[in-house]
Amino acid sequence: MTVFCLSPDHRPELLAAAGSLGLASPSPSLSTGQLWVDNKAIDLETWRDNHKTDFDRACRALLASEPQVKVTESKPFWVRMGEVLVPAAFGALLTFLATGWRAAIDRGVRDADALRTAVADFRAAIETYASEWVRGKSPDAVTVRLRRTDLLRQIGRVISFHSAWHQARKLKERVKGDDLAEGDANFWSGDVPARQSKVTRLRKELDTFDAEVESVATALSRPIRSCLPGSGIRRR
């Protein structure tokens, strides 16, 4: 506003505006660019410094007469800083949340893949072990125990990130329980048909377990999945 009114092209108009508003008395006897205020001649810069309110009033009147000029109010520093910082902070927050959400999804996909792999290895070890018993052999249970340990470790990781998922805790209990145990000599005792019947039952248990694992793996790779009604992931 000040730059506009004190520009060489607008100084005469500012003097005229001051006179029209009765704020000063332009006089032909004064030097160019001066006006009569408080019984003395002063230039426009001195008038602006010593009579800022009158200067601003005349300047605004001049600006109002120029339709192409937009008059803006001077805002306090804290308001101007807020207009800059608030959108910047909001944008930073959105970026932070989006980055965190993306990282959570990526971690969930990796954990889902690792869980599926651990379950597949565990099942393969159990079926190999059971097949040996059906053929009348006494297989070593070390591999089954190792695969169980790997699976429990992976399920434990899921629980550490999703403590409210009761379905994940249910998987852990199933793996530690007797239904999916590798068995012992007493369990596999009996003739070949009896042993084959036990293998069939065990495979049904494994099929059910696979379906339960897949529901958790799906929830890991799709975070919103665990919040859907009927997902069975969280405790109701």
PyMOL commands that set and color helices and strands:
alter all, ss='L'
color gray80, all
select helices_A, chain A and resi 2-5+11-20+44-50+52-64+77-134+142-161+166-176+192-221+223-227
alter helices_A, ss='H'
color red, helices_A
select strands_A, chain A and resi 34-37+40-43
alter strands_A, ss='S'
color yellow, strands_A
deselect
rebuild
show_as cartoon
